Amino acid sequence: MESRQQLLMTLAILGVTLYCVFLSLHQSGNSQDKGVLGRLGFLRSSPAVTQRNEGNSKLTHFKERQCTIYFAPSSLKGFPGYGIYTTRDLWKGERILGGPDGVSIPVEQPRRRTDFPKKDLVQKWTRLWGDYWWGRGVPDHVMYEDSAGVVDYQIGFGFLPNHHCLIDSLDPQYPPNAPYEDSLAQRFESPGAGAFSYSKGREFISFKDVGAGEELFMNYGWCKHDQRGPPWTKDAFLTEDFDRASTYIWLRIGPNAVATFNYDDAGNVILDPPMSDDRLAKQLVPSTKQEVQELAAQPLTRKDLPIYLSKHKGVNRRTTEWIKDNGMCLETMKPRTSTLPHAGQGGFAQHKVKQGDIIVPAPALHIMDRAVLNLYDKTGKTKVGVRLLLNYCFSHPKSTVLLCPNTNAVLINHCSHRKKQCGPEGPNADIRWSSGWDETSNSWRKMSLSELGQQEHRGLSFEIIATRDINPGDEVFLDYGIEWEKAWEAHVKKWKSPKHPSLPKQWISAKEANEDSEAPILKELMVGMPNLQKGKEFATDPYLFTGCVYWPSKADNDPVYKKPPADDWNTWKATEILEEFSDDGETYHYWRSGGYATHSDGIHWPCSVMWKESHSRYVVRIHQQPWQETMPWDENGTPRLLYNYPRSSIHYFVMPDSSDQHLPGVFRHPLVMKDEVFPEQWKNL
């Protein structure tokens, strides 16, 4: 008995000792331990944990999360703007925020070529915003939003990271669970249907290990100065600058050096031409004898040198303490379904915010005239709606100017002390101009309206502050203004359900349809070979259509598609049609694991599902994609059929121009800034 007790005591002491060893490794931040801890899957900080009661949208438990992602002055040398930093070590494959940080806002018809009212102002708006919205890397459910074209206004992490071609670390991905949530508002029951975006923001993954204190960069694709890139690229360090500097250095310190560094009497490097005349690359070369010696002592190859220069000459080194002292937290809020009806998502606090503290910074883009957000028909003469973007921008009743925040400040829903929609205490946040951290904003808001209109980049910033203490799990609310409140109440009063006689009895949203990628295709969206032979190419569902993973190949140029058949193929037997016009569709899968969440933009082509072959295989007909060059089979009216096509490669989309955001009478109104906050000189109405 005594020996057993001694054994148990020894095991207990050993367990405590192992735990302490693990804890010390866990807290040390030693990069040598990081890979091991990453494989074990241990968390370094307390994650947000939530529980919901069924039928109750209020959070019942929320464990506080510590902020580790900050918005602070960029580390890029020569760049006066802000960037995103991490104060924790990030492992390769780690989600930066644990989920999307906001919404993705589709901007319809960004570059209409027909004449329409205020075309010059629209072109000026698109020139400014063209550097910020996403024209590439747009999810297909956004691309199909409008038949006249769409770009993606991705706020938060899609807007704030700075560009770098060599030390970028961010990989944007679509949320794995319901990236498009058209069930947030019931089309036939909610006056809020179409008043907010159903497209979730992206999740950002670190595709390599990143150390605490580093700035998080994203590669925007501009890596050469001779590309027709935005104006800022002419002053940015790009790949070719690092490469020229690396070549110059390696010729002087490499194993086969053919030259040496020259110094003046003070030990400063004297550059030889043409490097001495290279405006950007010369800044990346060591400037003193000591720097040259430190560089020569590094175990580097020529291939390693550009990365080394990027981290040691292209950026200023930051400590985590500096970032916390000089930055603002970007993790204060997380999107969740709002506690208010008809409001979609809301912003919920992840950690405690004290009264008067900044909840979230909000750099903003300006639009000089809200009329540029009007939508017109193909003639450009008849107004058919207003872009959804209007609902995410601040303005004033006496001004045409719009100010649109670029962070997840747009998640914050309306509540006023007048109506107390969110409870007896009313709103817990307010908006004000940036409090000194953005010097450009301080000067811009003193500009005249004419001067503001001449600016072709972002320069204004707000901040959302807490008007009382906010606890973890609390939803954040802001007063949108009495004008907005009255407009919403009037909309609710006159709203009518947009029911249509052609709608199926059992309405299903795109989100619900896509919940199981292996479920049988909906009967309403099956075409069948008899219908194809009758000339009926598409299913008749007025809301959804099917898109199939497809990409052009040499098979599209098969002679059978190069010219119309000698006789009408619609009169052929089904077996004859398949034999002549079909190929095996087995190879058409998503390129990466994760299904739709990892799809490349433009990979889904409209398709008709003809019939089911087996449990998970179908015969499909591919149709021409709107933004791809015309395929021979489309030009000559011959069907492009694929048999043995995997069910998992078929996705449901909302028909172009048919989403709730296109409904007639949908709510559109800017958020209203207080009279004392909005600059007097911008009130032009």
TASULDA-V232948 format. One line per field, one symbol per residue. phi: phi as a letter, one per 20 degrees, with the letter a starting at -180 (. if undefined). psi: psi as a letter, one per 20 degrees, with the letter a starting at -180 (. if undefined). burial: I if it has 9 or more other ideal C-beta (glycine too) atoms within 8 Angstrom, else O. Layout:
BEGIN
phi: ???
psi: ???
burial: ???
END
This chain:
BEGIN
phi: .fffffffffffffffffffffffffefmfffefffffffnfeecfffccccegmceffdbbefdefcdcdbgfeffndeedbdcddcfdegneffdnrfdacddfdflfcfeffbglgfffffffffffeceeedmefffegefcfeobddeeemfedefeebeddfbddfcegfdlfcdfefcfgecdfegnebfeefffeddeebfcegoeeedceenedcfefeefgfffdefdgffffffffffffdcffdgdbcfdcefenefdeefeffdegefffeegdcfffffffffffddgfffgfffgeddecefcdffffffddcfddfdcfbgffefmdmecddfebfcegnffebfbgcedcfbfffefdcfffmddfdrcfgggfddebbgdbefdcdfdcfgfffeebcffdlfepfemfdbbdbfgenfcfffgeffefffffffefdbfbdbdbedeebfdegnfeeccefoffffffffffffefcfefcfefffdfceffffefcfdfgfggfdeenfgfffeneecfdffddbeddfbbfbfffdggfefbfffcfffeffgfffffeddcfegfecffcfomgfdfefneedgbdefbeebgcccdcdedfegddffegfffdmdfddcdlefgfedcecfggmdfgfdffmffcaffdefgfefgffeedd
psi: gghghhgggghgggggghghggghghihjphhighghghhkqphrorppqqqqpjoiqpipopppppipqorpqippjoiarapqpjqppqpippgijaqibrpopoqlhmpirqrplhhhghhghggihihrohrkpqhhhhjhpijqqronorciihhqrppihkqipopqqphomiomjjhpogjipiipiirpioqrqqpqojrppqpiqqoqqoiinjqiiqmrrhihhjqorghghgghgggghihirhlpjrrqqqahjjqpoqqqihijogghhiiqpirhghgggghiqmqrhhhghgghghhhiqppqrhggghhirppjjhqqprpqiqqjicqrpppirppqpiqpgpqmqqqqphoiiiiqqrahijhppiapqhhhijqqaqhkqipqooqjajhihprpqqighlhjrhiaqjrrqrqpliinhghghgiiqrhgghiipkrqjqqrqpqpirppqpiqqpqqoiqhggghgghhghhipqplqphiqqhnpprhgghjhoiiqqpphijpgqhhhghijohqrjpigqrppppqqqrhhijqhhihqqqhroiiirqghhgghhjqrpjhinrqhqqichhjqqpjipqpqpogrpgagjqrpqpprpphjqqpqhhhhjkqpoqprkpphijpqpqpqpjjrhijqpjqpppqqpqqhihpphijnj.
burial: OOOOOOOOOOOOOOOOOOOOOOOOIIOOOOOOIIIOIIOOOOOOOOOIOIOIOOOOOOIOOIIIIOIIIIIIIIIIIOOOOIIIIIIOIIIOOIOIIOIIIIIIIIIIIIOIOOOIOIOOIIOIIIOIIIOIIIOOOIIIIIIIIIOOIIIIIIIIIIIIIIIIIIIIIIOIIIIOOIIIIIOIIOIOOIIIIIIIIIIIIIIIIIOOIIOIIIIIIIIOOIIOOOOOOOOOIOOIIIIIIIIIIIOIIIIIIOOOIOOOIOIOOOOIIOOOOOIOOIOIIIIIIIOIIOIIOIIOOOOOOOOOIIIIIIOOIIIOOIOIOIIIOOIIIIIIIIIIOIOIOIIIIIIIIIIIIOOOOIIIIIIIIIIIIIIIIIIIOOOIOOOOIOIIIIIIIIIIOOIIIIIIIIIIIIIIIIIIOOOIOIOOOIIIIIIOIIOOOIOIIIOIIOIOIOOIOOIOOIOIIIIIIIOOOIOIIIIIIIIIIOIIIOIIOOIIOOOOOIOOOOIOOOIOOIIOIIOOIOOOIIOIIIIOIOOIIOOOOOIOIOOIIIIIIIOOOOOIOOOOIOOOOOOOIOOIOOOOIIOIIIOOIOOIOIOOOIIIIIIOIIIIIIIIIIIOOOOOIIIIIIIIIOOIOOIIIIOIOIIIIIIOIIIIIIIIIIIOOOIIIIIOOIIIIIIIIOOOOIOOOIIOO
END
